């Protein structure tokens, strides 16, 4: 061994001993760091399980400790729910586990850094008590901040990849109501005939108020004992992106995201038959056979021209160009101009996405009772529900058509088009690649998951921020 290599080995050994001491939790410096961290103003009043999780993350080797939550109003933001994330409650996969014969003998792709510490995370969900805006998190008009902190995911270097967080709402069985004038179920309801058909499924589980299951049996959330595709969850998820992110040097992740009427939009459900998560689609060569690069209402709806609704290099698509402006805005005062808002949107409001899934799975008597092919029901339901809100018939629901303060489909309040933050009962993190799809990789399955967690509700809410910063958008 050369002297240079010996020296490098000695340095590495010393670093390993130091890291091991810190990781053991016995180092006094780490304990003091965690103790000071829990006194931070945005952490101090958090529920103990969440506080413990964030303190654990802060005590590990990190590039940055868990994010500081600043107030965006004169009074503190209020934590009303949170999620603790881990790798335990879904079928182990090549991202999280060494599987002999498949990925043994190669470096881990996601979990296992810092001497194979468990990969853990926490997601804080707070409402901004902004003057003039709702402060009830059950109101989709409220402004909600989300802070994600994760320890133990490797940085993604190859294949233009990223991690992506997803808020998940499991479709529930709605109440029975009278038919619309056109003979279909009213928004957010089912008909008596639909309810009768659901009652005959499986163990008669699918009654109004219950979480819907595809087999009529008790809900089966994703589990470590699942085996895709023959033993999987029987839930129907609506998945809302929390944005894409990557890891820092010490394999920690920190992501901030806002939920409001401008971001509470979900991928077009007509992509689902092309993600690979529905059994049989991979074998039929349907992976990526259709995408939403040019927006429209899908295979059964309006198909638009790329020259008109594609991503124009002269005026690039800007999905964030939806927010109203005002001369009183302290950051950038301007009169509002609806004509300049982005019209080429590829997403739909989350409540409208839920409505599509009601048509597909629950309205078997009132929506196309003659059509039994899952993919065709998805295509037809998407086109039908978008058309009810799409005022100019271009197959796209834009921010003005779905404005929370407006109405659509015969004068119904657009509040109905958005699920509130409290409806998202689960969270997952996926490992994505650049497949051109907006839907989660392998949706609706868990084959690309690296973390997940269930909702923990906080009532009454607790202060969870420090005083205001300089940006209150």
NUTORGU-76625 format. One record per residue (C-alpha): residue number from 1; residue in three letters; z, x, y. Coordinates in Angstrom, 2 decimals, always signed. Each point is the difference from the previous one (the first is absolute). Layout:
<atoms>
NUM_ALA_Z_X_Y
...
</atoms>
This chain:
<atoms>
1_UNK_+0.00_+0.00_+0.00
2_UNK_-0.93_+1.43_+3.41
3_UNK_+2.66_+0.59_+2.62
4_UNK_-1.60_-2.65_+2.21
5_UNK_+0.15_-2.54_-2.81
6_UNK_+3.60_+0.98_-0.82
7_UNK_+0.98_-0.50_+3.63
8_UNK_-1.69_-3.38_+0.07
9_UNK_+1.79_-0.99_-3.20
10_UNK_+3.37_+1.01_+1.47
11_UNK_-0.65_-2.01_+3.15
12_UNK_-1.07_-2.99_-2.06
13_UNK_+3.14_+0.24_-2.13
14_UNK_+2.20_+0.11_+3.09
15_UNK_-1.79_-2.99_+1.50
16_UNK_+0.35_-1.90_-3.27
17_UNK_+3.76_+0.64_-0.10
18_UNK_+0.35_-1.17_+3.58
19_UNK_-2.06_-3.10_-0.62
20_UNK_+1.93_-0.80_-3.16
21_UNK_+3.30_+0.20_+1.88
22_UNK_-1.26_-2.32_+2.71
23_UNK_-1.51_-2.43_-2.45
24_UNK_+3.18_-0.19_-2.09
25_UNK_+1.69_-1.85_+2.83
26_UNK_+2.92_+2.43_-0.07
27_UNK_-0.99_+1.96_+3.06
28_UNK_+2.37_-0.73_+2.86
29_UNK_-2.78_+0.24_+2.58
30_UNK_-1.96_-2.75_-1.71
31_UNK_+3.05_-2.25_-0.16
32_UNK_+0.71_+0.55_+3.68
33_UNK_-3.62_-0.73_+0.88
34_UNK_+0.08_-3.29_-1.90
35_UNK_+3.33_-0.94_+1.58
36_UNK_-1.30_+0.54_+3.53
37_UNK_-3.18_-1.86_-0.84
38_UNK_+1.80_-3.20_-0.97
39_UNK_+1.67_-0.09_+3.43
40_UNK_-3.38_-0.15_+1.72
41_UNK_-0.31_-3.17_+2.08
42_UNK_-2.88_-1.52_-1.98
43_UNK_+1.71_+0.75_-3.35
44_UNK_+3.67_-0.73_+0.72
45_UNK_-0.04_-3.78_-0.57
46_UNK_-2.42_-0.15_-2.93
47_UNK_+1.08_-1.54_-3.33
48_UNK_+1.65_+2.62_-2.21
49_UNK_-2.72_+0.21_-2.70
50_UNK_-2.66_+0.66_+2.62
51_UNK_+2.21_+2.43_+1.91
52_UNK_+0.74_+1.89_-3.23
53_UNK_-3.68_+0.24_-0.87
54_UNK_-1.00_+1.33_+3.41
55_UNK_+2.91_+2.47_-0.02
56_UNK_-1.13_+1.26_-3.40
57_UNK_-3.52_+0.54_+1.36
58_UNK_+1.39_+1.79_+3.07
59_UNK_+2.04_+2.34_-2.20
60_UNK_-3.00_+1.21_-2.01
61_UNK_-2.36_+2.77_+1.09
62_UNK_-2.12_-1.89_+2.55
63_UNK_-2.51_+0.76_+2.70
64_UNK_+1.49_-2.87_+2.02
65_UNK_+3.05_-2.20_-0.59
66_UNK_-0.49_-3.79_-0.21
67_UNK_-1.62_-1.29_+3.17
68_UNK_+1.97_-0.99_+3.08
69_UNK_-0.49_-3.68_+0.81
70_UNK_-0.27_-0.59_+3.75
71_UNK_+0.58_-3.37_+1.63
72_UNK_-3.05_-1.67_+1.48
73_UNK_+2.00_-2.51_+2.00
74_UNK_+3.11_+0.11_+2.22
75_UNK_+2.19_-0.90_-3.00
76_UNK_+0.03_+1.75_-3.41
77_UNK_-2.52_-0.80_-2.72
78_UNK_+1.54_-2.01_-2.84
79_UNK_-0.30_+0.96_-3.68
80_UNK_-0.55_-3.18_-2.03
81_UNK_-1.34_+1.42_-3.29
82_UNK_-0.70_+3.28_-1.75
83_UNK_-1.46_+1.42_-3.22
84_UNK_+1.27_+2.89_-2.13
85_UNK_-2.92_+1.70_-1.73
86_UNK_-0.17_+1.92_-3.29
87_UNK_-2.36_+0.68_-2.92
88_UNK_+1.85_-2.02_-2.66
89_UNK_-1.24_-3.58_-0.05
90_UNK_-3.63_+0.25_-1.06
91_UNK_-1.94_+1.52_-2.88
92_UNK_+0.12_+3.81_+0.21
93_UNK_-3.37_+1.45_+0.98
94_UNK_-1.70_+3.36_+0.47
95_UNK_+1.26_+0.24_+3.59
96_UNK_+3.68_-0.35_-0.88
97_UNK_+0.31_+1.24_-3.59
98_UNK_-1.26_+2.70_-2.35
99_UNK_-1.81_-1.84_-2.79
100_UNK_-0.81_+2.25_-3.02
101_UNK_-3.68_+0.09_-0.77
102_UNK_-1.01_-1.27_+3.44
103_UNK_+1.51_+2.08_+2.79
104_UNK_+2.25_+2.60_-1.63
105_UNK_-0.81_+3.57_+0.98
106_UNK_-0.99_-0.85_+3.58
107_UNK_+2.06_-0.01_+3.18
108_UNK_+1.75_-3.27_+0.93
109_UNK_-2.10_-2.09_+2.37
110_UNK_+2.70_-2.02_+1.79
111_UNK_+3.63_+0.17_-1.10
112_UNK_+2.27_+2.87_-1.01
113_UNK_+0.36_+2.44_+2.91
114_UNK_+3.20_+1.91_+0.91
115_UNK_+0.94_+0.75_-3.61
116_UNK_-1.09_-3.44_-1.24
117_UNK_+2.38_-2.05_+2.12
118_UNK_-0.52_-3.78_-0.39
119_UNK_-2.55_-1.40_+2.43
120_UNK_+1.82_-2.47_+2.25
121_UNK_-0.57_-1.83_+3.25
122_UNK_+1.29_-2.59_+2.42
123_UNK_-1.77_-2.53_+2.21
124_UNK_+1.86_-1.46_+2.99
125_UNK_-1.30_-3.28_+1.48
126_UNK_+1.22_-0.96_+3.47
127_UNK_-0.95_-2.66_+2.55
128_UNK_-0.52_+0.95_+3.64
129_UNK_+1.97_-2.37_+2.28
130_UNK_-2.71_+0.09_+2.68
131_UNK_+0.46_-2.41_+2.90
132_UNK_-2.30_-2.98_-0.38
133_UNK_-0.76_+0.62_-3.68
134_UNK_+1.62_-1.62_-3.07
135_UNK_+2.95_+1.88_-1.43
136_UNK_+0.11_-1.96_-3.24
137_UNK_-1.67_+2.18_-2.69
138_UNK_-1.06_-3.20_-1.78
139_UNK_-2.29_-0.68_+2.96
140_UNK_-3.37_+1.77_-0.47
141_UNK_-0.17_+0.41_+3.78
142_UNK_+2.88_+2.49_-0.01
143_UNK_-0.66_+3.74_+0.39
144_UNK_+1.36_+1.99_-2.93
145_UNK_+0.36_+3.79_-0.42
146_UNK_-0.08_+1.71_-3.40
147_UNK_+1.28_+3.50_-0.67
148_UNK_-0.91_+1.63_-3.33
149_UNK_+1.67_+3.23_-1.15
150_UNK_-0.80_+1.53_-3.40
151_UNK_+1.13_+3.20_-1.68
152_UNK_-1.91_+1.43_-2.94
153_UNK_-3.73_-0.67_+0.31
154_UNK_-2.35_+2.98_-0.03
155_UNK_-2.49_+0.44_+2.81
156_UNK_-3.47_-1.24_-0.96
157_UNK_-2.63_+2.69_+0.51
158_UNK_-2.99_-1.16_-2.03
159_UNK_-2.47_-2.91_-0.23
160_UNK_+0.73_-1.25_+3.53
161_UNK_+3.11_-1.65_-1.42
162_UNK_+3.05_-1.54_+1.58
163_UNK_+3.10_-2.02_-0.79
164_UNK_+0.15_-3.57_+1.27
165_UNK_+2.89_-2.42_+0.33
166_UNK_-0.38_-3.69_-0.86
167_UNK_+2.15_-2.99_+0.87
168_UNK_-0.30_-2.50_-2.86
169_UNK_+0.43_-3.76_+0.09
170_UNK_+0.04_-1.72_-3.38
171_UNK_-1.82_-3.33_+0.24
172_UNK_+2.38_-2.95_-0.36
173_UNK_-0.66_-3.57_-1.09
174_UNK_-0.23_-2.16_+3.16
175_UNK_+0.99_-3.61_+0.49
176_UNK_-2.17_-2.94_-0.99
177_UNK_-1.66_-1.79_+2.93
178_UNK_-2.72_-2.53_+0.70
179_UNK_-3.63_+1.03_-0.21
180_UNK_-2.01_+1.08_+3.03
181_UNK_-2.68_-2.37_+1.22
182_UNK_-2.60_+2.06_-1.87
183_UNK_+1.89_-0.40_-3.29
184_UNK_+1.44_+3.51_-0.18
185_UNK_+3.65_+1.03_+0.10
186_UNK_+1.52_+0.37_+3.46
187_UNK_+0.81_+3.52_+1.20
188_UNK_+3.01_+1.49_-1.75
189_UNK_+0.34_-2.87_-2.49
190_UNK_-1.28_-1.20_-3.37
191_UNK_-1.03_-3.47_-1.12
192_UNK_+1.78_-2.18_-2.55
193_UNK_-2.80_+0.75_-2.45
194_UNK_+0.47_+3.75_+0.53
195_UNK_+3.74_-0.34_-0.59
196_UNK_-0.59_-1.94_-3.21
197_UNK_-2.33_+2.72_-1.28
198_UNK_+2.49_+2.75_+0.89
199_UNK_+2.80_-1.89_-1.76
200_UNK_-1.88_+0.27_-3.30
201_UNK_-0.18_+3.79_+0.10
202_UNK_+2.18_+2.17_-2.27
203_UNK_+3.70_-0.77_+0.33
204_UNK_-0.45_-2.43_+2.94
205_UNK_+1.21_+2.60_+2.50
206_UNK_-2.55_-0.70_+2.74
207_UNK_+1.77_-2.67_+2.03
208_UNK_+0.04_-0.21_+3.82
209_UNK_+2.20_+2.73_+1.44
210_UNK_-0.34_+2.33_-3.00
211_UNK_-1.76_+3.35_+0.06
212_UNK_-3.36_-0.73_-1.62
213_UNK_-0.74_+1.61_-3.37
214_UNK_-3.43_+0.17_-1.60
215_UNK_+1.34_-1.05_-3.42
216_UNK_+2.53_-2.64_+1.08
217_UNK_+2.89_+2.07_-1.34
218_UNK_+2.91_+1.68_+1.80
219_UNK_-1.03_+2.60_+2.60
220_UNK_-0.63_+3.45_-1.42
221_UNK_+0.13_+2.56_+2.79
222_UNK_-1.54_+3.41_-0.64
223_UNK_+2.11_+1.94_-2.50
224_UNK_+0.18_+3.49_-1.50
225_UNK_-0.64_-1.61_-3.41
226_UNK_-3.34_-1.51_+1.09
227_UNK_-3.20_+1.09_-1.70
228_UNK_-3.24_-0.63_+1.85
229_UNK_-2.01_-2.15_-0.65
230_UNK_+1.75_-1.94_-2.78
231_UNK_+3.58_-0.15_+1.34
232_UNK_+0.02_-0.33_+3.77
233_UNK_+1.61_-1.97_+2.83
234_UNK_-0.87_-3.70_+0.11
235_UNK_+0.38_-0.22_+3.81
236_UNK_-2.80_-0.43_+2.56
237_UNK_+0.53_+2.45_+2.89
238_UNK_-1.20_-0.14_+3.59
239_UNK_+0.00_+3.62_+1.21
240_UNK_+0.22_+1.08_+3.63
241_UNK_-0.68_+3.65_+0.85
242_UNK_+2.75_+1.99_+1.71
243_UNK_-2.55_+2.67_+0.84
244_UNK_-1.05_+3.30_-1.55
245_UNK_+2.10_+3.15_-0.02
246_UNK_+0.32_+3.46_-1.47
247_UNK_+2.91_+2.32_-0.75
248_UNK_+1.32_+2.91_+2.04
249_UNK_+0.81_+3.48_-1.28
250_UNK_+3.28_-0.96_-1.67
251_UNK_-1.58_-3.01_-1.75
252_UNK_+1.58_-2.50_+2.35
253_UNK_-1.81_-2.90_+1.66
254_UNK_+0.81_-1.87_+3.20
255_UNK_-2.04_-2.97_+1.14
256_UNK_+0.42_-2.53_+2.81
257_UNK_-1.87_-3.31_-0.01
258_UNK_+0.16_-3.21_+2.01
259_UNK_-0.35_-3.53_-1.38
260_UNK_-1.18_-2.63_+2.44
261_UNK_-2.80_-2.54_+0.29
262_UNK_-2.49_+2.83_+0.57
263_UNK_+0.90_+1.97_-3.15
264_UNK_+1.09_-2.76_-2.39
265_UNK_-3.45_-0.07_-1.63
266_UNK_-0.86_+0.66_-3.66
267_UNK_-3.10_+1.39_-1.78
268_UNK_-2.78_-2.46_-0.88
269_UNK_+0.86_-1.45_-3.39
270_UNK_-3.63_+0.08_-1.10
271_UNK_+0.48_+3.76_-0.56
272_UNK_+2.46_-0.61_-2.86
273_UNK_-2.58_-0.25_-2.83
274_UNK_-1.26_+3.47_+1.00
275_UNK_+3.22_+2.08_+0.19
276_UNK_+0.42_+0.48_-3.76
277_UNK_+3.39_-1.69_-0.21
278_UNK_-1.27_-3.13_-1.76
279_UNK_-0.43_+0.72_-3.74
280_UNK_-3.60_+0.44_-1.08
281_UNK_-1.49_+0.81_+3.42
282_UNK_-0.06_+3.76_-0.62
283_UNK_-1.72_-0.44_-3.36
284_UNK_-2.66_-2.17_+1.64
285_UNK_-0.75_+2.67_+2.59
286_UNK_+1.22_-2.11_+2.92
287_UNK_+2.17_+2.62_+1.70
288_UNK_-1.14_+0.11_+3.63
289_UNK_-3.00_-2.25_-0.67
290_UNK_+0.76_-1.87_+3.22
291_UNK_+1.99_+0.96_+3.09
292_UNK_+0.73_-1.38_+3.45
293_UNK_-1.55_+2.80_+2.10
294_UNK_-2.13_-2.63_+1.75
295_UNK_+2.38_-2.93_+0.69
296_UNK_-0.80_-3.51_-1.14
297_UNK_+1.40_-2.71_-2.24
298_UNK_-1.06_+1.57_-3.28
299_UNK_-2.44_-0.69_-2.83
300_UNK_+0.27_-3.79_+0.38
301_UNK_+0.02_+0.00_+3.80
302_UNK_-1.63_+1.52_+3.06
303_UNK_-1.70_+3.37_-0.43
304_UNK_-0.49_+1.87_+3.27
305_UNK_-2.44_+2.71_+1.03
306_UNK_+1.31_+3.58_+0.26
307_UNK_-1.85_+0.41_+3.31
308_UNK_+1.99_-2.90_+1.46
309_UNK_+3.41_+0.15_-1.64
310_UNK_+0.10_+3.48_-1.53
311_UNK_+1.98_+2.87_+1.52
312_UNK_-2.09_+0.83_+3.06
313_UNK_+0.17_+3.72_+0.93
314_UNK_-0.60_-0.90_+3.66
315_UNK_+2.95_-2.43_-0.01
316_UNK_+2.11_+0.99_-3.03
317_UNK_+2.00_-2.73_-1.65
318_UNK_+3.56_-0.04_+1.35
319_UNK_+2.20_-2.39_-2.02
320_UNK_+2.90_+0.72_+2.37
321_UNK_-1.95_-1.48_+2.92
322_UNK_+1.58_-3.41_-0.45
323_UNK_+3.16_+0.04_+2.12
324_UNK_+0.19_-2.08_+3.14
325_UNK_+0.37_+1.90_+3.26
326_UNK_+1.68_-1.06_+3.23
327_UNK_+0.21_+1.22_+3.59
328_UNK_+3.77_+0.19_-0.61
329_UNK_-0.34_+2.40_-2.96
330_UNK_+2.07_+3.10_+0.93
331_UNK_-2.15_+2.34_-2.11
332_UNK_-3.55_-1.00_+0.94
333_UNK_-0.18_-3.03_+2.31
334_UNK_-3.31_-1.90_-0.35
335_UNK_-1.08_-3.66_+0.02
336_UNK_-0.65_-1.31_-3.52
337_UNK_-3.65_-0.20_-1.11
338_UNK_-0.63_-1.75_-3.32
339_UNK_-3.70_+0.92_+0.09
340_UNK_+0.85_+3.68_-0.41
341_UNK_+2.16_-0.44_-3.09
342_UNK_-1.32_+1.27_-3.34
343_UNK_-2.10_-2.66_-1.72
344_UNK_-1.12_+1.89_-3.12
345_UNK_+3.28_-0.38_-1.90
346_UNK_+0.08_+0.52_-3.77
347_UNK_+3.48_-1.47_-0.58
348_UNK_+1.34_-3.56_+0.12
349_UNK_+3.41_-1.27_+1.14
350_UNK_+2.57_+0.27_-2.80
351_UNK_+0.66_-3.74_-0.21
352_UNK_-3.73_-0.62_-0.39
353_UNK_-0.09_+2.57_-2.81
354_UNK_+2.83_-1.93_-1.64
355_UNK_-2.00_-3.22_+0.42
356_UNK_-2.91_+1.56_-1.90
357_UNK_+2.30_+0.84_-2.92
358_UNK_+1.34_-3.57_-0.03
359_UNK_-3.59_-1.20_-0.45
360_UNK_-0.69_+2.54_-2.73
361_UNK_+3.11_-0.36_-2.14
362_UNK_+1.95_-3.15_+0.91
363_UNK_-2.53_-2.61_+1.14
364_UNK_-1.71_-0.30_-3.36
365_UNK_-0.49_-3.75_+0.45
366_UNK_-0.84_-0.19_+3.72
367_UNK_-2.11_+3.14_+0.44
368_UNK_-3.09_+0.39_-2.19
369_UNK_+1.58_-1.34_-3.22
370_UNK_-3.31_+0.70_-1.76
371_UNK_+0.07_+3.75_+0.79
372_UNK_+2.09_+2.09_-2.41
373_UNK_-1.30_+3.50_+0.71
374_UNK_+2.67_+1.89_+1.95
375_UNK_-2.40_+2.10_+2.06
376_UNK_-2.10_-3.00_+1.03
377_UNK_+3.11_-1.97_+0.99
378_UNK_+1.04_+2.93_+2.19
379_UNK_-3.43_+0.21_+1.64
380_UNK_-0.24_-3.75_+0.61
381_UNK_+3.58_-0.38_+1.26
382_UNK_-0.36_+2.88_+2.43
383_UNK_-3.20_-1.40_+1.50
384_UNK_+1.49_-3.50_+0.24
385_UNK_+3.27_+0.99_+1.68
386_UNK_-1.61_+2.42_+2.46
387_UNK_-2.45_-2.75_+1.03
388_UNK_+2.90_-2.28_+1.01
389_UNK_+1.16_+2.52_+2.64
390_UNK_-3.28_+1.72_+0.87
391_UNK_-1.03_-1.87_+3.14
392_UNK_-3.37_+1.71_+0.54
393_UNK_-1.00_-0.05_-3.69
394_UNK_-0.63_+3.74_-0.29
395_UNK_+2.20_+0.36_-3.09
396_UNK_+2.59_+2.03_+1.92
397_UNK_+3.42_-1.10_+1.25
398_UNK_+0.65_+1.82_+3.26
399_UNK_+3.10_+0.38_+2.13
400_UNK_-0.95_-2.79_+2.39
401_UNK_-0.76_-2.49_-2.80
402_UNK_+3.34_+0.83_-1.67
403_UNK_+2.07_+0.34_+3.19
404_UNK_+3.55_-1.01_-0.84
405_UNK_+0.17_-2.20_+3.09
406_UNK_-3.25_-1.77_-0.86
407_UNK_-1.14_-2.62_-2.49
408_UNK_-2.72_-0.30_-2.64
409_UNK_-1.35_-2.32_-2.68
410_UNK_+0.47_-3.25_+1.87
411_UNK_+2.83_+1.01_+2.32
412_UNK_+2.46_+1.58_-2.44
413_UNK_+2.29_+2.67_+1.46
414_UNK_-1.08_+3.54_-0.82
415_UNK_+3.61_+0.86_-0.81
416_UNK_-0.90_-1.16_-3.49
417_UNK_-2.47_+2.90_-0.37
418_UNK_+2.68_+2.69_-0.10
419_UNK_+2.77_+0.71_-2.52
420_UNK_+3.29_+1.02_+1.66
421_UNK_+1.53_+3.40_-0.75
422_UNK_+2.69_-1.67_-2.10
423_UNK_-2.63_-1.31_-2.46
424_UNK_-0.83_+3.51_-1.22
425_UNK_+2.44_+0.34_-2.89
426_UNK_-1.22_+3.32_-1.39
427_UNK_-1.42_+3.33_+1.16
428_UNK_-2.14_+2.57_-1.81
429_UNK_-1.56_+3.36_+0.81
430_UNK_-3.35_+0.89_-1.56
431_UNK_-1.97_+3.18_-0.41
432_UNK_-3.40_-0.76_+1.48
433_UNK_-3.41_+1.66_-0.05
434_UNK_-2.93_-0.64_+2.29
435_UNK_-1.63_-2.78_-2.04
436_UNK_-1.19_-1.97_+3.04
437_UNK_+2.18_-3.01_-0.85
438_UNK_+2.69_-1.47_+2.23
439_UNK_+1.91_-1.48_-2.97
440_UNK_+2.60_+2.16_-1.75
441_UNK_-1.40_+2.33_-2.64
442_UNK_-0.12_-1.88_-3.34
443_UNK_+1.40_-3.18_+1.62
444_UNK_+1.62_-2.23_-1.06
445_UNK_+1.36_+2.33_-2.73
446_UNK_+2.57_+2.77_+0.45
447_UNK_-2.20_+2.77_-1.43
448_UNK_-0.04_+2.00_+3.27
449_UNK_+3.64_-0.53_+0.99
450_UNK_+2.29_+2.94_+0.73
451_UNK_+3.00_-1.91_+1.43
452_UNK_+1.24_-3.57_+0.25
453_UNK_+3.03_-2.02_+1.04
454_UNK_+1.29_-3.55_+0.48
455_UNK_+1.20_-1.64_+3.19
456_UNK_+3.63_+0.18_+1.08
457_UNK_+0.76_-2.60_+2.66
458_UNK_+2.57_+0.66_+2.76
459_UNK_+1.75_-3.02_+1.47
460_UNK_+1.26_+0.11_+2.61
461_UNK_-2.31_+2.72_+1.27
462_UNK_+1.48_+3.28_+1.29
463_UNK_-0.89_+2.35_+2.90
464_UNK_-2.41_+2.68_-1.23
465_UNK_-1.34_+1.97_+2.97
466_UNK_+0.99_+2.33_+2.79
467_UNK_-0.80_-0.71_+3.67
468_UNK_-3.55_-0.51_+1.18
469_UNK_-2.74_+2.57_+0.06
470_UNK_-2.87_-0.09_+2.50
471_UNK_-2.48_-2.07_-2.02
472_UNK_+0.81_-3.67_-0.52
473_UNK_-3.34_-1.30_-1.32
</atoms>
